[in-house]
Amino acid sequence: MPESWSTQSEQWEIVCQTLPVGWREKARELKAMRRQRGEIQEPETLLRILMIHLLDGCSLRETATRAAQGGLAQVSDVALLKRLRACGEWFRWIGGELMRQYVGTQNALDFLPGRRLRLVDGSTVSEPGATGSTWRIHYAFGLPNLRCDEVYVTDTREGESLKRFAVFPEDVLMADRGYAHREGIAHVVRAGGDVVVRLNLTNVPLEQADGKEFNILRRLRTLKGIRCADWPAWMRVSSRADAARITVRLCAIRKSAQAAQRAQEKLQAEAARQHREVQPQTLEAAGYVLVLSTLAPPISAERILNLYRGRWQIELAFKRLKSLIGVGHLKKFDPGGAASWLQGKLMIAFLIETLLATAERFSPWGYPLPDPTLPLAGDFADATSA
């Protein structure tokens, strides 16, 4: 989405057409537009200005300057920060509606009624300029409502860990392999929650019931075709030999030949850049999806993998989110502003994915027309399997 989309009227009309029905009314309902005083009196003007900040990566001061130069409104950076803080829930609603258009219903997330499902992730934010600092942002989004309920900003020396997040009984935290560490998993379990995390061969040592090493590859080799399976295992909460153990489940499914080849080529390319060799067992394991969970039976392996797939289906948008996070001015000393900033970035990520999906339907006049009989939603599991 080029910078001009935030200022040119024709492109802006296409954006407005792509937004979910009722987005203007929701601005007032969700208190993003509380007053009619000042220069910004319409939801469209507010969104258009804040997209300069969120999409183009401008500071609030530069955003205010561009808004004035573009004839949108005369507003200060302080006033824009107040507006940004108030827009978090509005951004969340727009992003959630776009997700339903783009991804479809999240049936995979429906089998745990009454439990709070949370996607934990992290990314780095680089401030513009030669002397700009780099920060790490840690955040948790609820699924499928996409509400950002926790956000922390640290320097890059602090790594990703589930220990950073507050966990309540019945929470289910989903995360990628960067969060698959036994101390973090133990933190969630002690608080009464469960985890669903992507696993590799080395970062969480597993044991059998008798304390002997759990041979993952030997079990993976028993998988045939597209059938998935799970095996009970035990994880010590720390590296001490006498540490307490937690019961976990290893769920696995074989990747398609094409997806396995892509994963192996990616490992080999990364190893070549780092001038090291890939171990044969690492290449073999790349042919499978491994998910570690503390969710107990009777929840099946299929259910757990589908739960993770519910997260994976929106991975394209979250990758877009990480790209957008890397360009911008994070309100790192303002928790409310940071959460709304992150919620707005996620909204734009889904907007871009929706526009890309819409663009696949070619029309001779160069832009789509609204048609409720042609839903955008689809199953993007294959597209995101890489």
C-alpha positions in Angstrom: 0.0 0.0 0.0 1.8 3.1 -1.2 2.1 6.3 0.9 -0.2 8.1 -1.4 -3.1 5.9 -0.3 -3.3 8.0 2.9 -3.8 11.3 1.0 -5.3 10.7 -2.5 -9.1 10.6 -2.6 -9.6 7.9 -5.3 -7.4 5.3 -3.4 -9.1 6.3 -0.2 -12.5 5.5 -1.6 -11.2 2.0 -2.3 -10.0 1.6 1.3 -13.4 2.8 2.6 -15.2 0.4 0.4 -13.0 -2.5 1.7 -13.7 -1.6 5.4 -16.5 -3.6 7.1 -20.0 -2.3 7.0 -20.8 0.0 9.9 -17.3 1.1 10.6 -18.2 4.8 10.9 -21.0 4.1 13.3 -18.8 1.9 15.4 -16.3 4.8 15.9 -19.0 6.6 18.0 -20.4 3.4 19.6 -16.9 2.4 20.8 -16.0 5.9 22.0 -13.3 6.6 19.4 -15.4 9.7 18.6 -16.6 11.1 21.9 -16.9 14.8 21.0 -17.8 16.8 18.0 -15.5 19.7 19.0 -12.3 20.5 17.2 -11.2 19.9 13.7 -11.7 16.1 13.6 -15.5 15.7 13.6 -15.9 12.6 11.3 -14.7 9.1 11.8 -13.4 9.1 8.2 -11.1 12.0 8.9 -9.9 10.5 12.2 -9.0 7.1 10.5 -7.4 8.8 7.6 -5.1 10.9 9.8 -4.2 8.0 12.1 -3.3 5.8 9.1 -0.6 8.3 8.2 0.9 7.6 11.7 0.3 3.8 11.6 1.0 3.0 7.9 3.6 5.6 6.9 5.5 5.3 10.2 5.4 9.0 11.0 5.7 10.5 14.4 2.6 12.1 15.8 4.1 15.5 15.3 4.9 14.8 11.6 1.4 13.2 11.3 -0.2 16.4 12.5 1.9 18.4 10.0 0.9 16.2 7.1 -2.8 16.3 8.1 -2.6 20.1 8.1 -0.8 20.2 4.7 -3.2 17.8 3.2 -6.2 19.9 4.3 -7.5 17.1 6.6 -7.4 18.9 10.0 -5.4 21.3 12.2 -4.6 19.2 15.2 -1.6 18.9 17.7 0.5 15.8 18.3 -0.8 15.8 22.0 -4.4 15.8 20.7 -3.6 13.0 18.3 -2.1 10.9 21.2 -5.4 11.3 23.1 -7.3 10.3 20.0 -5.0 7.3 19.4 -5.5 6.0 23.0 -9.3 6.1 22.5 -9.2 4.2 19.2 -7.9 0.8 20.4 -11.3 -0.9 20.6 -12.4 0.6 17.3 -9.3 -0.6 15.6 -9.9 -4.0 17.2 -13.4 -4.2 15.8 -12.4 -3.3 12.3 -9.5 -5.8 12.4 -11.7 -8.5 13.7 -14.3 -7.9 11.0 -11.7 -7.9 8.3 -10.3 -11.2 9.7 -13.6 -12.8 9.4 -13.8 -11.7 5.7 -10.3 -12.8 5.0 -9.9 -16.0 7.1 -13.5 -17.0 7.7 -15.0 -18.5 10.9 -12.6 -19.7 13.5 -14.3 -23.1 14.1 -11.0 -24.5 15.3 -11.2 -22.2 18.3 -14.7 -23.1 19.4 -14.2 -26.4 21.2 -13.0 -24.9 24.5 -16.0 -22.9 25.7 -15.4 -20.6 28.6 -11.6 -20.5 28.1 -9.6 -17.5 27.1 -7.5 -18.1 24.0 -4.4 -15.9 23.7 -1.8 -15.5 21.0 1.6 -14.5 22.4 4.2 -13.1 20.0 7.0 -10.5 19.9 8.8 -8.3 17.4 11.4 -5.5 17.3 10.7 -1.8 16.7 13.4 0.4 15.2 13.1 4.1 15.7 13.7 6.1 12.5 17.0 7.8 12.1 20.7 7.0 12.3 20.7 7.2 16.1 17.3 5.6 16.7 17.0 2.9 19.3 15.7 -0.6 18.7 13.2 -2.0 21.1 11.5 -5.4 21.5 7.7 -5.4 21.9 6.0 -8.3 23.6 2.3 -8.7 23.2 -0.7 -11.0 23.7 -3.8 -10.9 21.5 -7.1 -12.7 22.4 -8.4 -15.0 19.7 -10.7 -14.7 17.9 -11.6 -11.2 19.2 -8.1 -9.9 18.5 -8.0 -7.8 21.6 -4.5 -6.8 22.7 -4.7 -7.5 26.5 -1.0 -7.2 27.3 1.9 -5.3 25.8 5.4 -4.7 27.1 8.4 -2.8 25.6 12.0 -3.8 26.5 15.4 -3.5 25.0 16.5 -6.2 22.6 18.6 -7.9 25.3 15.4 -9.3 26.9 14.2 -12.4 25.0 10.8 -13.9 24.4 9.3 -15.8 27.3 5.8 -16.8 28.5 7.0 -15.8 32.0 6.5 -12.1 31.1 2.7 -12.5 30.8 0.0 -12.6 33.5 -1.9 -15.9 33.3 -5.2 -16.7 34.8 -6.8 -20.1 35.4 -8.3 -21.6 32.2 -6.1 -19.4 29.9 -4.7 -21.1 26.8 -1.6 -19.5 25.5 -0.5 -20.2 21.9 3.0 -19.3 20.7 5.6 -20.1 18.1 8.8 -22.0 18.8 10.6 -18.9 20.2 8.4 -19.3 23.3 9.0 -23.0 23.7 11.1 -22.9 26.9 10.3 -25.0 29.9 10.5 -22.2 32.5 7.8 -20.3 30.5 5.6 -23.4 30.1 5.9 -24.1 33.8 4.9 -20.5 34.6 1.6 -21.0 32.6 0.8 -24.4 34.2 1.5 -23.1 37.8 -1.1 -20.4 37.1 -3.7 -22.9 36.1 -3.4 -22.3 32.3 -2.4 -24.4 29.3 0.0 -24.0 26.4 0.0 -24.8 22.7 3.5 -24.1 21.4 5.4 -25.0 18.3 8.4 -27.3 19.1 11.8 -28.2 17.7 14.0 -31.0 18.7 16.2 -29.3 21.2 14.7 -26.4 23.1 12.4 -28.5 25.5 14.0 -31.8 26.5 11.3 -34.4 27.0 11.3 -37.6 29.0 9.4 -40.9 29.1 7.5 -42.0 32.2 10.7 -43.8 33.5 12.8 -40.7 33.1 14.7 -41.9 30.0 15.1 -39.7 27.0 12.0 -39.3 24.8 13.0 -40.2 21.3 11.0 -37.9 19.1 12.2 -39.0 15.7 11.5 -42.7 16.4 7.9 -41.8 17.0 7.6 -39.4 14.1 8.7 -42.2 11.7 5.5 -44.1 12.6 3.3 -41.4 11.0 1.8 -42.5 7.7 0.0 -40.4 5.1 -1.9 -37.4 6.5 -2.7 -39.0 9.9 -1.7 -37.1 13.0 -0.8 -38.6 16.4 0.1 -37.6 19.9 2.3 -39.2 22.6 2.4 -38.5 26.4 5.7 -37.1 27.6 7.2 -35.4 30.7 9.1 -32.1 30.9 11.2 -31.0 33.9 10.5 -27.4 35.0 14.3 -26.6 35.1 17.6 -28.2 34.1 18.1 -29.7 37.6 18.0 -33.5 37.5 15.6 -33.5 40.6 13.3 -30.8 39.3 9.6 -31.4 39.3 8.0 -32.8 36.1 5.0 -31.6 34.1 2.9 -33.9 31.9 2.8 -32.7 28.3 1.6 -34.1 24.9 3.6 -34.1 21.7 1.2 -33.7 18.7 2.6 -34.2 15.2 1.5 -34.4 11.6 3.6 -35.0 8.5 4.0 -32.0 6.1 3.3 -32.4 2.5 6.3 -33.2 0.3 6.3 -29.6 -1.0 6.1 -28.0 2.4 8.8 -30.3 3.8 11.1 -29.4 1.0 10.6 -25.7 1.5 11.3 -26.1 5.2 14.5 -28.1 4.6 15.7 -25.6 2.0 15.1 -22.8 4.4 17.2 -24.5 7.1 20.0 -25.2 4.7 20.0 -21.6 3.4 20.2 -20.3 7.0 23.0 -22.7 7.9 24.9 -21.6 4.8 24.7 -18.0 5.9 26.0 -18.9 9.3 28.7 -21.1 7.9 27.6 -24.3 9.7 26.1 -27.6 8.8 22.6 -28.8 9.4 22.3 -32.0 11.5 20.5 -34.9 9.6 18.0 -35.2 12.4 17.1 -31.5 12.2 16.4 -31.9 8.4 14.3 -35.0 9.1 12.3 -33.2 11.8 11.6 -30.3 9.4 9.3 -32.7 7.5 6.8 -32.5 10.4 4.8 -30.0 12.4 5.4 -30.6 16.1 3.2 -28.9 18.6 3.6 -29.3 22.4 0.6 -28.9 24.6 -0.5 -29.4 28.2 -4.2 -29.7 27.2 -5.3 -33.1 28.6 -7.5 -35.8 27.0 -10.2 -36.2 25.9 -9.1 -33.3 23.7 -7.7 -35.0 20.7 -4.5 -34.4 18.8 -6.6 -33.3 15.8 -8.3 -30.7 18.0 -5.0 -29.4 19.3 -3.4 -29.2 15.8 -6.6 -27.4 14.6 -6.3 -25.0 17.5 -2.8 -24.1 16.4 -4.0 -24.0 12.8 -6.6 -21.4 13.9 -3.6 -19.3 14.9 -1.6 -20.2 11.8 -4.5 -19.2 9.5 -3.9 -15.6 10.4 -0.1 -15.9 10.3 0.1 -13.9 7.0 -1.5 -11.0 8.7 0.8 -11.3 11.7 3.8 -11.4 9.5 2.5 -8.2 7.9 2.0 -6.9 11.4 5.7 -7.5 12.2 6.7 -5.7 9.1 4.5 -2.7 10.0 5.7 -2.7 13.6 9.3 -2.3 12.3 8.5 1.0 10.8 7.0 3.6 13.1 7.1 5.5 16.3 6.0 3.3 19.2 4.6 5.1 22.2 6.9 3.1 24.5 6.3 5.2 27.6 2.6 5.2 27.3 1.0 1.8 27.8 -2.4 2.8 26.6 -1.0 4.5 23.5 1.2 1.5 22.8 -1.7 -0.9 23.0 -3.8 1.2 20.7 -0.8 1.7 18.3 -0.4 -2.1 18.2 -4.1 -2.7 17.7 -4.1 -0.2 14.8 -1.1 -1.9 13.2 -2.9 -5.2 13.3 -6.0 -3.6 11.8 -3.9 -2.3 8.9 -2.3 -5.7 8.5 -5.7 -7.3 7.9 -6.7 -4.4 5.7 -3.7 -5.0 3.4 -4.4 -8.8 3.3 -8.0 -8.1 2.4 -7.0 -5.7 -0.3 -4.6 -8.2 -1.7 -7.2 -10.9 -1.6 -9.7 -8.6 -3.3 -7.2 -7.6 -6.0 -7.1 -11.3 -7.1 -10.5 -10.7 -8.6 -9.6 -8.7 -11.7 -12.0 -6.2 -13.1 -11.6 -4.1 -16.3 -12.2 -0.8 -14.3 -9.3 -1.5 -11.9 -11.1 -1.8 -8.5 -13.6 -4.0 -6.9 -17.3 -3.4 -6.4 -19.0 -4.6 -3.2 -20.7 -7.9 -3.7 -22.0 -9.8 -0.6 -22.5 -13.0 -2.7 -18.7 -13.2 -3.2 -17.2 -13.6 0.3 -13.4 -13.2 0.7 -13.1 -15.7 3.4 -11.2 -18.9 2.5 -9.0 -21.6 3.9 -5.4 -20.3 3.7 -3.8 -23.2 5.4 -1.8 -24.2 2.3 -0.8 -20.6 1.6 0.7 -20.3 5.1 2.2 -23.7 5.4 5.7 -22.5 4.4 
